[in-house]
């Protein structure tokens, strides 16, 4: 009875929501699942030639080419069908701009990426590299990793300032991308403290794995001055300014039919690509040991994904400028926006809420990070023979012990404070 009443309430709410929609764009927000299904079937019939199959060639070489063509296009069609399903029936999140359907498609794309990672996990590294050549023929070639710490001298005795090294570092093509990346992270995390933990944490990851990846071997001034004090600071500052600007705006979502002039209609159309509303995340990092660990979890997940990016490039021989790296970053950033909001609502919800669960984007982000890590471990076996430096083991061992001790003391003091408070009340 309760379930039927809930369903009835949902239908009433949906009807009321549709009644409030602007008449000129109402058709964009009403369900068209049957129409979409019929269109999809017609498209499949046309491109698959279901009623007019091609003749089989007697030439074995030609038949092999046709088979390869069919497999390639069959996989593409399967992905597009799944994206069509996600568009029509995928989970709806709180993200409504520019349209909920966009976020359902992004959800479907992340699922496809997770499936691709799972498929690669059952291949060997040679087959995985060969498969990527079907996407970009220039792949599958061993790459020379660039080491940034070859010459760290800022001043050369008798020659003056070491301008060639400084210019090569400052005008590297990834400096701007680095700053933009931290602007994106600020839009996702929206908290100064956690962003700086993430910023320093990544530099520590570089120090931890620089014996494995030459790309992590940077000069001290490159890591701590150019990266942390300049690029990270500029990106975080610009991102937090953007967060404050979105948070201080007054949102007026009057419909297109309510706009008087063509210019007003154009402005309203552009506003469709801005957030419907903006929530600041008050993480309460220092409220309790449990809350602190919960807040550090997304930081650890982002660090894991960033380290995975470098290891995946290394083991799969993907150049830094290859579009696969860009597509991955864009997809994970778009998924991180709703994922972080879902995770924040998950840890901030009431414990008594029995229906509380991790949202689909947050669940997918965790699954993708773990799948990428397994891929790096499997494909990286035997590629890093150099033993881990003892100083790294000692540093992380001592840091872990101090962190656990601090959390234990913090928890004990909170418990003692609660006991004293209860004793005063009694």
SVG drawing of the C-alpha trace seen along z (x, -y; Angstrom):
<svg xmlns="http://www.w3.org/2000/svg" viewBox="-2 -43 85 62">
<polyline fill="none" stroke="black" stroke-width="0.4" points="0.0,0.0 2.9,-2.3 4.6,-1.6 1.4,-2.3 0.9,-5.5 4.5,-6.5 4.1,-5.8 0.9,-7.8 2.7,-10.7 5.5,-10.5 3.1,-10.6 1.3,-13.6 4.6,-15.4 5.7,-14.6 2.4,-15.9 2.8,-19.1 6.3,-19.5 5.3,-19.2 2.5,-21.7 5.1,-24.2 7.3,-23.8 7.5,-26.5 5.2,-25.7 7.8,-26.4 10.2,-23.8 7.9,-21.5 8.4,-18.8 12.1,-18.6 11.3,-17.5 8.4,-15.1 9.2,-11.4 9.6,-10.1 10.7,-6.5 8.4,-4.8 9.3,-7.2 13.0,-6.8 12.6,-3.0 11.0,-3.1 13.6,-5.4 16.3,-3.3 14.9,-0.1 14.5,-1.8 18.2,-3.0 19.4,0.5 17.4,2.0 18.9,-0.5 22.5,-0.3 22.6,3.5 20.7,4.3 18.6,6.8 16.2,7.3 18.8,7.0 22.0,8.8 25.1,8.4 26.3,11.3 29.2,13.3 32.4,12.9 34.1,16.2 37.5,14.5 38.9,15.5 40.9,12.2 37.9,10.1 35.7,12.2 38.2,11.5 38.1,7.8 34.3,7.9 34.3,9.8 36.7,7.2 34.5,4.4 31.4,6.1 33.0,6.7 34.2,3.1 30.9,1.6 29.0,4.1 30.9,3.0 30.2,-0.7 26.5,0.1 26.4,1.9 27.9,-1.1 25.5,-3.5 22.5,-1.3 23.6,-1.3 23.9,-5.1 20.5,-5.3 19.2,-3.2 21.0,-5.5 19.4,-8.5 15.9,-7.1 16.1,-5.0 19.3,-5.9 19.3,-7.1 18.4,-10.8 20.6,-12.8 20.2,-16.2 22.1,-17.7 19.5,-19.3 21.5,-21.7 21.8,-21.9 19.4,-18.9 19.1,-15.8 19.5,-13.6 23.0,-14.8 24.0,-13.5 22.3,-10.2 24.4,-9.9 27.6,-10.8 26.6,-8.0 26.3,-5.6 29.7,-6.6 31.4,-6.0 29.7,-2.6 31.1,-1.8 34.6,-3.0 34.3,-0.7 33.3,2.2 36.3,1.5 38.6,1.5 37.1,4.8 37.6,6.3 41.3,5.1 41.8,6.7 41.4,10.1 44.0,9.5 47.8,9.4 49.6,6.2 50.7,7.0 47.1,7.6 45.9,4.5 48.4,2.3 47.4,4.0 43.7,3.4 44.4,-0.4 46.0,-0.5 42.5,0.0 41.5,-3.3 44.7,-5.2 47.2,-3.4 50.1,-5.4 49.8,-3.6 51.6,-0.4 55.1,-1.9 57.4,-2.0 57.8,-5.6 60.7,-7.4 59.4,-9.0 60.4,-12.6 62.3,-13.2 62.0,-16.8 64.7,-16.5 67.8,-16.0 69.3,-19.4 68.0,-21.2 70.6,-24.0 69.1,-27.5 72.6,-29.0 75.7,-27.8 79.0,-28.9 80.7,-31.1 77.6,-31.2 75.0,-32.8 71.3,-31.9 70.4,-28.6 67.8,-30.1 67.4,-27.1 66.2,-24.8 64.0,-27.5 62.4,-28.4 61.9,-24.7 60.0,-24.3 58.0,-27.5 56.9,-27.1 56.1,-23.4 52.8,-22.6 51.3,-21.2 51.7,-24.3 48.4,-25.7 46.7,-22.3 48.0,-21.9 46.4,-25.2 43.1,-24.5 43.1,-21.0 43.2,-22.6 40.5,-25.0 38.3,-22.0 39.3,-20.3 38.2,-23.4 34.8,-23.2 34.5,-19.6 35.8,-19.8 34.8,-23.5 36.9,-23.6 40.3,-25.3 41.6,-22.8 40.8,-19.7 42.2,-21.2 45.5,-22.0 45.6,-18.5 45.1,-17.2 47.7,-19.6 50.5,-18.6 49.4,-15.0 50.0,-14.7 53.5,-16.1 54.1,-13.4 52.8,-10.8 55.4,-12.0 58.2,-11.6 56.8,-8.2 56.8,-6.8 59.6,-8.8 61.8,-5.7 59.2,-3.9 58.1,-6.7 60.7,-9.1 57.9,-11.6 57.6,-12.1 61.3,-13.0 61.1,-16.7 63.3,-19.4 62.4,-20.6 61.7,-24.1 59.5,-22.7 57.4,-20.7 57.1,-23.0 57.4,-26.5 56.1,-26.2 53.5,-23.5 52.3,-24.1 52.9,-27.8 52.1,-29.0 50.0,-26.7 48.0,-25.0 47.5,-28.3 46.3,-30.1 44.0,-27.2 42.5,-26.8 42.1,-30.6 40.3,-30.9 38.2,-27.8 37.1,-29.1 36.3,-32.5 34.1,-30.7 32.5,-28.8 31.8,-32.0 30.4,-33.7 28.0,-30.8 27.0,-30.8 26.2,-34.5 24.2,-34.6 20.4,-35.1 18.9,-32.4 15.9,-33.3 14.7,-30.5 11.9,-32.2 10.9,-30.3 11.7,-31.2 8.1,-32.2 8.3,-34.7 11.3,-36.5 10.2,-39.6 13.0,-40.1 15.1,-37.8 18.2,-38.9 16.5,-38.0 15.6,-34.6 19.3,-34.1 20.5,-35.0 18.1,-32.6 19.2,-29.8 22.9,-30.4 21.9,-30.4 20.7,-26.8 24.4,-25.8 25.0,-27.3 24.0,-25.6 20.4,-25.5 21.5,-26.2 24.7,-26.1 25.5,-24.4 28.6,-25.1 30.1,-22.0 30.7,-22.4 32.7,-19.3 33.2,-19.8 36.7,-18.2 37.6,-18.7 34.3,-17.9 35.2,-14.2 37.7,-11.5 35.1,-9.6 34.1,-12.8 37.7,-13.6 38.3,-10.1 35.1,-10.4 36.3,-13.8 39.7,-12.4 38.2,-9.5 37.4,-11.6 40.9,-13.2 42.4,-9.7 40.2,-8.6 41.3,-11.6 44.9,-11.0 44.5,-7.4 43.0,-8.4 45.7,-10.9 48.5,-8.4 46.6,-5.8 46.7,-8.2 50.5,-8.3 50.8,-4.5 48.3,-3.7 50.1,-6.0 53.4,-4.2 52.3,-0.6 50.0,-1.0 52.4,-3.2 50.0,-6.1 51.7,-9.5 50.7,-12.4 49.2,-14.3 47.1,-11.4 43.3,-12.2 42.6,-9.2 44.1,-11.0 42.0,-14.1 38.8,-12.1 39.5,-10.3 40.1,-13.6 36.9,-15.2 34.8,-12.2 36.0,-11.8 35.7,-15.5 32.1,-15.6 31.4,-12.5 33.1,-13.9 30.7,-16.9 27.6,-14.8 29.7,-12.1 31.1,-14.5 27.6,-15.9 26.2,-12.4 29.0,-11.5 28.6,-14.7 24.9,-14.0 25.7,-10.4 28.0,-11.3 25.9,-14.3 22.5,-12.4 20.8,-11.3 22.0,-7.9 18.3,-6.9 17.6,-7.1 17.4,-3.4 17.1,-4.2 20.4,-6.1 22.9,-4.7 25.8,-5.8 24.7,-7.5 25.3,-6.0 28.0,-8.4 29.9,-8.1 29.7,-4.3 30.9,-4.4 33.9,-6.7 35.0,-4.3 34.6,-1.3 36.6,-3.0 39.4,-4.0 39.7,-0.4 39.5,1.1 42.3,-1.3 44.4,-0.3 44.1,3.4 45.0,2.7 48.1,0.8 49.2,3.6 48.6,6.4 50.2,4.7 53.0,3.2 54.2,6.5 57.9,6.8 58.2,3.3 59.5,1.7 62.4,3.8 64.0,1.1 63.2,1.6 61.3,-1.0 63.7,-3.3 64.0,-2.7 63.4,-6.3 60.0,-6.1 59.0,-3.1 60.1,-4.7 58.4,-8.0 55.0,-6.4 55.3,-4.0 56.0,-6.7 53.3,-9.0 50.7,-6.2 51.6,-5.4 51.3,-9.1 48.0,-9.4 46.5,-6.4 47.8,-7.6 46.4,-11.1 43.0,-9.7 43.0,-7.4 43.8,-10.2 41.2,-12.4 38.5,-9.8 39.4,-9.1 39.3,-12.8 35.9,-13.2 34.6,-10.2 35.9,-11.5 34.3,-14.9 31.0,-13.3 31.2,-11.2 31.9,-14.4 29.0,-16.2 26.6,-13.3 27.9,-13.2 27.2,-16.9 23.6,-16.4 23.0,-13.6"/>
</svg>
